[in-house]
């Protein structure tokens, strides 16, 4: 196991925080992958997707706070200078390079499922592989929209003119976009809002990351719609993190 030093902690709200650590020279990963992290002196580890891009010299993670959670109840109290334990290898199936190139890329996330998509959007290779990029993130309250400023910056910048961001909330009626993303997809409202054609297997690729129920519903929808799961052995037009959807 690797021991990394915490360099920054950001408490987004009472139930959500992110943190950065040093990055050992030996640690390599692809955008979208995850690793196991824990605290020194314990044997308890949990899977966390990297938020940082593969070319950056630090590691960044996003975490919910589970009050009685064996790990997060302690991890939430870390501060700059503390140590965390990181598994030496990353893995995962939420990878852009197992999707059909030169298609439109859709990243659909709920909650902390946005983490790997931030990493993917921080990877310059993403913008050369796909035509247009759409990021949809659904949370309960707008204060839960982690990395909203990051995506707003990307959509406003000239370096990534092909990226569009569509945040929605399910319990915040004051927010402009409301509703479950699955319902907005089924009704076609998300495509209308983004002023684009509904997705189809021939022209689009989809990445899914969120809670278990959301993952199962989206996976069933894609398979029933004739979409093909990408893997390390065969390119497809949709992917999800198999380790999180078991």
C-alpha positions as a LaTeX table, in Angstrom:
\begin{tabular}{lrrr}
\hline
Residue & $x$ (\AA) & $y$ (\AA) & $z$ (\AA) \\
\hline
Unk1 & 0.00 & 0.00 & 0.00 \\
Unk2 & 1.06 & 3.58 & $-0.64$ \\
Unk3 & 0.98 & 6.29 & 2.00 \\
Unk4 & $-0.02$ & 9.71 & 0.69 \\
Unk5 & $-0.17$ & 13.06 & 2.49 \\
Unk6 & $-3.33$ & 15.17 & 2.51 \\
Unk7 & $-2.67$ & 18.56 & 0.90 \\
Unk8 & $-6.18$ & 20.05 & 0.75 \\
Unk9 & $-9.65$ & 19.37 & 2.21 \\
Unk10 & $-12.86$ & 20.98 & 0.97 \\
Unk11 & $-16.11$ & 20.45 & 2.89 \\
Unk12 & $-18.73$ & 21.13 & 0.23 \\
Unk13 & $-21.58$ & 20.79 & 2.71 \\
Unk14 & $-22.41$ & 18.82 & 5.86 \\
Unk15 & $-22.64$ & 15.56 & 3.96 \\
Unk16 & $-20.08$ & 15.91 & 1.18 \\
Unk17 & $-16.37$ & 16.68 & 0.96 \\
Unk18 & $-13.39$ & 16.35 & $-1.34$ \\
Unk19 & $-9.70$ & 16.10 & $-0.61$ \\
Unk20 & $-6.37$ & 16.10 & $-2.39$ \\
Unk21 & $-3.23$ & 14.16 & $-1.59$ \\
Unk22 & 0.26 & 13.74 & $-2.87$ \\
Unk23 & 0.71 & 11.21 & $-5.67$ \\
Unk24 & 3.48 & 8.64 & $-5.59$ \\
Unk25 & 5.47 & 8.45 & $-8.81$ \\
Unk26 & 4.61 & 4.76 & $-9.15$ \\
Unk27 & 0.84 & 5.29 & $-9.10$ \\
Unk28 & $-0.65$ & 5.20 & $-12.59$ \\
Unk29 & $-4.28$ & 5.33 & $-13.65$ \\
Unk30 & $-6.58$ & 6.02 & $-16.56$ \\
Unk31 & $-9.32$ & 8.63 & $-16.33$ \\
Unk32 & $-12.44$ & 6.95 & $-14.96$ \\
Unk33 & $-10.67$ & 4.32 & $-12.86$ \\
Unk34 & $-10.87$ & 3.82 & $-9.09$ \\
Unk35 & $-8.62$ & 2.60 & $-6.32$ \\
Unk36 & $-8.98$ & 1.52 & $-2.70$ \\
Unk37 & $-8.22$ & 4.04 & 0.03 \\
Unk38 & $-8.18$ & 3.90 & 3.82 \\
Unk39 & $-6.54$ & 5.31 & 6.91 \\
Unk40 & $-3.19$ & 4.19 & 8.36 \\
Unk41 & $-3.45$ & 1.61 & 11.13 \\
Unk42 & $-6.74$ & 0.14 & 9.89 \\
Unk43 & $-7.64$ & $-2.68$ & 7.53 \\
Unk44 & $-10.78$ & $-0.96$ & 6.30 \\
Unk45 & $-10.70$ & 0.22 & 2.70 \\
Unk46 & $-13.31$ & 1.57 & 0.31 \\
Unk47 & $-13.33$ & 2.10 & $-3.45$ \\
Unk48 & $-12.99$ & 5.71 & $-4.62$ \\
Unk49 & $-12.83$ & 6.99 & $-8.18$ \\
Unk50 & $-10.09$ & 9.47 & $-8.91$ \\
Unk51 & $-11.37$ & 13.01 & $-9.52$ \\
Unk52 & $-7.95$ & 14.24 & $-10.60$ \\
Unk53 & $-6.84$ & 13.81 & $-14.18$ \\
Unk54 & $-4.28$ & 11.13 & $-15.09$ \\
Unk55 & $-1.71$ & 13.76 & $-15.99$ \\
Unk56 & $-1.87$ & 15.69 & $-12.72$ \\
Unk57 & 0.73 & 15.36 & $-9.96$ \\
Unk58 & $-1.80$ & 14.93 & $-7.15$ \\
Unk59 & $-4.73$ & 12.64 & $-6.32$ \\
Unk60 & $-8.20$ & 13.98 & $-5.63$ \\
Unk61 & $-11.24$ & 12.16 & $-4.24$ \\
Unk62 & $-14.90$ & 12.98 & $-3.56$ \\
Unk63 & $-16.74$ & 11.41 & $-0.63$ \\
Unk64 & $-20.12$ & 11.43 & 1.05 \\
Unk65 & $-20.21$ & 11.48 & 4.83 \\
Unk66 & $-22.00$ & 8.52 & 6.38 \\
Unk67 & $-22.38$ & 9.42 & 10.09 \\
Unk68 & $-22.02$ & 5.83 & 11.25 \\
Unk69 & $-19.84$ & 4.71 & 8.34 \\
Unk70 & $-16.80$ & 2.73 & 9.49 \\
Unk71 & $-14.49$ & 4.71 & 7.17 \\
Unk72 & $-16.17$ & 8.00 & 6.24 \\
Unk73 & $-17.04$ & 8.84 & 9.85 \\
Unk74 & $-13.27$ & 9.06 & 10.40 \\
Unk75 & $-12.16$ & 10.13 & 6.94 \\
Unk76 & $-14.30$ & 13.28 & 7.17 \\
Unk77 & $-12.03$ & 14.58 & 9.93 \\
Unk78 & $-8.78$ & 14.44 & 7.97 \\
Unk79 & $-6.80$ & 17.64 & 7.69 \\
Unk80 & $-3.83$ & 18.91 & 5.75 \\
Unk81 & $-0.71$ & 16.98 & 6.75 \\
Unk82 & $-2.55$ & 13.77 & 7.66 \\
Unk83 & $-1.87$ & 10.50 & 5.88 \\
Unk84 & $-4.17$ & 8.23 & 3.90 \\
Unk85 & $-3.45$ & 4.79 & 2.53 \\
Unk86 & $-3.88$ & 4.17 & $-1.19$ \\
Unk87 & $-3.77$ & 0.86 & $-3.04$ \\
Unk88 & $-0.87$ & 0.83 & $-5.52$ \\
Unk89 & $-3.01$ & $-0.08$ & $-8.54$ \\
Unk90 & $-6.10$ & 1.42 & $-10.11$ \\
Unk91 & $-8.74$ & $-0.49$ & $-12.03$ \\
Unk92 & $-12.18$ & $-0.10$ & $-13.53$ \\
Unk93 & $-14.43$ & $-0.40$ & $-16.57$ \\
Unk94 & $-15.63$ & 3.21 & $-16.81$ \\
Unk95 & $-13.18$ & 4.03 & $-19.58$ \\
Unk96 & $-13.53$ & 6.23 & $-22.63$ \\
Unk97 & $-11.20$ & 4.13 & $-24.77$ \\
Unk98 & $-13.58$ & 1.15 & $-24.75$ \\
Unk99 & $-16.30$ & 3.27 & $-26.35$ \\
Unk100 & $-16.80$ & 3.88 & $-30.06$ \\
Unk101 & $-14.67$ & 6.86 & $-31.10$ \\
Unk102 & $-15.98$ & 9.85 & $-33.03$ \\
Unk103 & $-19.40$ & 9.60 & $-31.41$ \\
Unk104 & $-21.12$ & 11.99 & $-29.01$ \\
Unk105 & $-20.20$ & 11.16 & $-25.42$ \\
Unk106 & $-22.86$ & 11.27 & $-22.69$ \\
Unk107 & $-21.83$ & 11.05 & $-19.04$ \\
Unk108 & $-24.84$ & 10.44 & $-16.79$ \\
Unk109 & $-24.23$ & 10.65 & $-13.04$ \\
Unk110 & $-26.07$ & 10.86 & $-9.76$ \\
Unk111 & $-24.51$ & 11.97 & $-6.47$ \\
Unk112 & $-20.80$ & 11.25 & $-6.12$ \\
Unk113 & $-20.95$ & 9.33 & $-9.40$ \\
Unk114 & $-19.78$ & 12.59 & $-10.96$ \\
Unk115 & $-16.23$ & 11.94 & $-9.65$ \\
Unk116 & $-14.86$ & 9.80 & $-12.51$ \\
Unk117 & $-16.45$ & 12.11 & $-15.06$ \\
Unk118 & $-14.50$ & 15.05 & $-13.69$ \\
Unk119 & $-11.33$ & 13.01 & $-14.22$ \\
Unk120 & $-12.40$ & 12.12 & $-17.76$ \\
Unk121 & $-13.11$ & 15.78 & $-18.52$ \\
Unk122 & $-9.67$ & 16.66 & $-17.19$ \\
Unk123 & $-8.06$ & 14.31 & $-19.71$ \\
Unk124 & $-7.23$ & 16.10 & $-22.99$ \\
Unk125 & $-7.61$ & 12.80 & $-24.89$ \\
Unk126 & $-11.37$ & 12.91 & $-24.24$ \\
Unk127 & $-11.80$ & 15.92 & $-26.50$ \\
Unk128 & $-9.98$ & 14.34 & $-29.41$ \\
Unk129 & $-11.79$ & 11.00 & $-29.17$ \\
Unk130 & $-15.40$ & 12.28 & $-29.23$ \\
Unk131 & $-17.41$ & 14.78 & $-31.25$ \\
Unk132 & $-19.60$ & 16.41 & $-28.61$ \\
Unk133 & $-19.64$ & 15.85 & $-24.86$ \\
Unk134 & $-22.66$ & 16.07 & $-22.56$ \\
Unk135 & $-22.43$ & 15.85 & $-18.77$ \\
Unk136 & $-25.68$ & 15.26 & $-16.84$ \\
Unk137 & $-25.54$ & 15.32 & $-13.03$ \\
Unk138 & $-28.55$ & 14.75 & $-10.76$ \\
Unk139 & $-28.57$ & 15.38 & $-6.99$ \\
Unk140 & $-31.16$ & 16.12 & $-4.30$ \\
Unk141 & $-30.29$ & 19.75 & $-3.53$ \\
Unk142 & $-28.26$ & 22.21 & $-5.60$ \\
Unk143 & $-25.69$ & 22.42 & $-2.80$ \\
Unk144 & $-24.88$ & 18.78 & $-3.63$ \\
Unk145 & $-23.74$ & 19.67 & $-7.15$ \\
Unk146 & $-20.06$ & 18.98 & $-6.54$ \\
Unk147 & $-17.76$ & 20.40 & $-9.24$ \\
Unk148 & $-20.53$ & 22.51 & $-10.71$ \\
Unk149 & $-18.15$ & 25.45 & $-10.99$ \\
Unk150 & $-15.64$ & 23.24 & $-12.80$ \\
Unk151 & $-18.17$ & 22.25 & $-15.46$ \\
Unk152 & $-19.52$ & 25.77 & $-15.78$ \\
Unk153 & $-15.96$ & 26.94 & $-16.40$ \\
Unk154 & $-15.51$ & 24.31 & $-19.12$ \\
Unk155 & $-18.72$ & 25.25 & $-20.88$ \\
Unk156 & $-17.80$ & 28.93 & $-20.78$ \\
Unk157 & $-14.21$ & 28.44 & $-21.92$ \\
Unk158 & $-12.92$ & 28.36 & $-25.46$ \\
Unk159 & $-10.77$ & 25.26 & $-24.93$ \\
Unk160 & $-13.75$ & 22.89 & $-24.69$ \\
Unk161 & $-16.53$ & 24.44 & $-26.79$ \\
Unk162 & $-18.08$ & 21.03 & $-27.45$ \\
Unk163 & $-18.93$ & 20.30 & $-23.81$ \\
Unk164 & $-22.43$ & 20.92 & $-22.42$ \\
Unk165 & $-23.45$ & 20.55 & $-18.78$ \\
Unk166 & $-26.96$ & 19.70 & $-17.55$ \\
Unk167 & $-27.38$ & 19.65 & $-13.74$ \\
Unk168 & $-30.73$ & 18.66 & $-12.19$ \\
Unk169 & $-32.12$ & 18.40 & $-8.68$ \\
Unk170 & $-34.88$ & 16.18 & $-7.31$ \\
Unk171 & $-35.73$ & 18.05 & $-4.09$ \\
Unk172 & $-34.95$ & 21.68 & $-4.86$ \\
Unk173 & $-37.88$ & 23.30 & $-6.64$ \\
Unk174 & $-36.02$ & 26.61 & $-6.84$ \\
Unk175 & $-33.42$ & 25.13 & $-9.19$ \\
Unk176 & $-34.03$ & 25.71 & $-12.92$ \\
Unk177 & $-33.78$ & 22.02 & $-13.84$ \\
Unk178 & $-35.73$ & 19.58 & $-11.68$ \\
Unk179 & $-36.53$ & 15.89 & $-11.89$ \\
Unk180 & $-34.84$ & 12.50 & $-11.99$ \\
Unk181 & $-32.49$ & 12.21 & $-14.93$ \\
Unk182 & $-33.99$ & 8.86 & $-15.91$ \\
Unk183 & $-37.42$ & 10.49 & $-16.28$ \\
Unk184 & $-35.96$ & 13.42 & $-18.20$ \\
Unk185 & $-34.27$ & 11.01 & $-20.59$ \\
Unk186 & $-37.43$ & 8.93 & $-21.07$ \\
Unk187 & $-39.52$ & 12.04 & $-21.75$ \\
Unk188 & $-36.92$ & 13.54 & $-24.06$ \\
Unk189 & $-36.72$ & 16.74 & $-22.02$ \\
Unk190 & $-32.97$ & 16.48 & $-21.52$ \\
Unk191 & $-32.39$ & 16.39 & $-25.28$ \\
Unk192 & $-34.73$ & 19.35 & $-25.79$ \\
Unk193 & $-32.93$ & 21.32 & $-23.08$ \\
Unk194 & $-29.55$ & 20.63 & $-24.66$ \\
Unk195 & $-30.92$ & 21.29 & $-28.15$ \\
Unk196 & $-29.65$ & 18.03 & $-29.54$ \\
Unk197 & $-31.13$ & 14.92 & $-31.13$ \\
Unk198 & $-32.10$ & 12.01 & $-28.85$ \\
Unk199 & $-29.20$ & 9.63 & $-28.44$ \\
Unk200 & $-28.97$ & 6.41 & $-30.42$ \\
Unk201 & $-26.40$ & 3.58 & $-30.58$ \\
Unk202 & $-25.19$ & 4.57 & $-34.04$ \\
Unk203 & $-24.09$ & 8.09 & $-33.13$ \\
Unk204 & $-23.67$ & 8.22 & $-29.36$ \\
Unk205 & $-21.78$ & 6.63 & $-26.47$ \\
Unk206 & $-23.00$ & 6.64 & $-22.87$ \\
Unk207 & $-21.22$ & 6.34 & $-19.52$ \\
Unk208 & $-23.25$ & 5.61 & $-16.36$ \\
Unk209 & $-22.22$ & 6.16 & $-12.74$ \\
Unk210 & $-24.45$ & 6.62 & $-9.71$ \\
Unk211 & $-26.40$ & 4.85 & $-7.01$ \\
Unk212 & $-27.25$ & 1.13 & $-7.31$ \\
Unk213 & $-30.91$ & 1.65 & $-8.27$ \\
Unk214 & $-30.02$ & 4.28 & $-10.85$ \\
Unk215 & $-27.29$ & 2.07 & $-12.31$ \\
Unk216 & $-29.60$ & $-0.93$ & $-12.64$ \\
Unk217 & $-32.36$ & 1.12 & $-14.24$ \\
Unk218 & $-30.03$ & 2.75 & $-16.75$ \\
Unk219 & $-28.27$ & $-0.51$ & $-17.60$ \\
Unk220 & $-31.60$ & $-2.24$ & $-18.27$ \\
Unk221 & $-32.75$ & 0.70 & $-20.39$ \\
Unk222 & $-29.59$ & 0.65 & $-22.50$ \\
Unk223 & $-29.61$ & $-3.10$ & $-23.04$ \\
Unk224 & $-33.28$ & $-3.09$ & $-23.98$ \\
Unk225 & $-32.56$ & $-0.27$ & $-26.43$ \\
Unk226 & $-29.99$ & $-2.31$ & $-28.32$ \\
Unk227 & $-26.86$ & $-0.72$ & $-26.85$ \\
Unk228 & $-23.72$ & $-2.82$ & $-26.40$ \\
Unk229 & $-21.54$ & $-2.78$ & $-23.28$ \\
Unk230 & $-17.91$ & $-1.92$ & $-23.93$ \\
Unk231 & $-15.16$ & $-4.00$ & $-22.34$ \\
Unk232 & $-11.40$ & $-4.37$ & $-22.35$ \\
Unk233 & $-11.79$ & $-6.97$ & $-25.12$ \\
Unk234 & $-14.44$ & $-5.28$ & $-27.28$ \\
Unk235 & $-15.49$ & $-1.68$ & $-27.95$ \\
Unk236 & $-19.12$ & $-0.84$ & $-27.24$ \\
Unk237 & $-21.41$ & 2.18 & $-27.07$ \\
Unk238 & $-22.12$ & 2.26 & $-23.32$ \\
Unk239 & $-20.19$ & 1.48 & $-20.16$ \\
Unk240 & $-20.68$ & 1.43 & $-16.41$ \\
Unk241 & $-18.46$ & 0.57 & $-13.47$ \\
Unk242 & $-19.07$ & $-3.15$ & $-13.08$ \\
Unk243 & $-17.49$ & $-3.21$ & $-9.63$ \\
Unk244 & $-20.13$ & $-0.73$ & $-8.39$ \\
Unk245 & $-23.11$ & $-2.30$ & $-10.17$ \\
Unk246 & $-22.73$ & $-5.88$ & $-8.96$ \\
\hline
\end{tabular}
